[in-house]
Amino acid sequence: MQKFIAEQSFWDLFPDASIGILVVRNMKTADEITAADREVIVNLLRTSNAQADQYLESNTISENSVVAIWRDAYRRFKTKKGVRCSLESLLKRVLKGNPVGSITPSVDLYNALSLKYAFPVGGEDVDSFVGNVRLGITEGGDAFQPIGEDADDPTLAGELCYRDDAGAICRCFNWRDGVRTALQDDSRNAILITENLDPARRNELDTMVDEFARLLQTYFGAEIVAREIIDRDNPEMIIVP
């Protein structure tokens, strides 16, 4: 049995947080998705790029409320210098008139939903996990090779990260995924994670997770084996029975 566990050190920092989690099995690989369905997913991403404008009231990225909440969050734990929430990275591209482009069908889908709802969204390959997945403050030194990099870049003491028994999964809360656990074109089993720090947006998180599940079933043929909203009263769930 493998679990996802949000540790007490996380709730000490963010007692009002909520995290939407989907565990899916038997997804179609990128090669198995029809050209027509791939086009639908790309169009969803294109539409979401346009919808994201509603969250950008200011031309200064940090002054927009959906970004400011994450800027504040990143001041509460140790981070690499200059790193930002994944949502900010997406919205900054929209703000600069450089829409988020297509990568792979699975990444396109979670980027589309991240832009549409202004929540950070990420996905990992469940089959790559070693032991339980934990979200909390680390003592540092967790092995981690960032996507797009060749060298190991281990976690810092006092950093908030997702990790398992083999090392870090996503560093600095939701900054960057690692090569070891990242979704690949041939991934079939995945965990999709959406993070929310604003208790007033809990219902929006629920709506977004439901839409995510429906789209995964429709275009990826995925079996939804678990759906949970993690909060301080429900801090863990089974991801692999």
Secondary structure as GFF3:
##gff-version 3
##sequence-region A 1 241
A	DSSP	beta_strand	2	6	.	.	.	ID=ss1
A	DSSP	alpha_helix	8	13	.	.	.	ID=ss2
A	DSSP	beta_strand	18	25	.	.	.	ID=ss3
A	DSSP	three_ten_helix	30	32	.	.	.	ID=ss4
A	DSSP	alpha_helix	35	51	.	.	.	ID=ss5
A	DSSP	three_ten_helix	52	55	.	.	.	ID=ss6
A	DSSP	three_ten_helix	61	63	.	.	.	ID=ss7
A	DSSP	alpha_helix	65	74	.	.	.	ID=ss8
A	DSSP	alpha_helix	86	95	.	.	.	ID=ss9
A	DSSP	alpha_helix	105	117	.	.	.	ID=ss10
A	DSSP	beta_strand	121	125	.	.	.	ID=ss11
A	DSSP	three_ten_helix	126	128	.	.	.	ID=ss12
A	DSSP	beta_strand	133	137	.	.	.	ID=ss13
A	DSSP	beta_strand	160	164	.	.	.	ID=ss14
A	DSSP	beta_strand	167	171	.	.	.	ID=ss15
A	DSSP	beta_strand	176	177	.	.	.	ID=ss16
A	DSSP	beta_strand	190	196	.	.	.	ID=ss17
A	DSSP	three_ten_helix	199	201	.	.	.	ID=ss18
A	DSSP	alpha_helix	202	220	.	.	.	ID=ss19
A	DSSP	beta_strand	223	230	.	.	.	ID=ss20
A	DSSP	beta_strand	236	240	.	.	.	ID=ss21
###
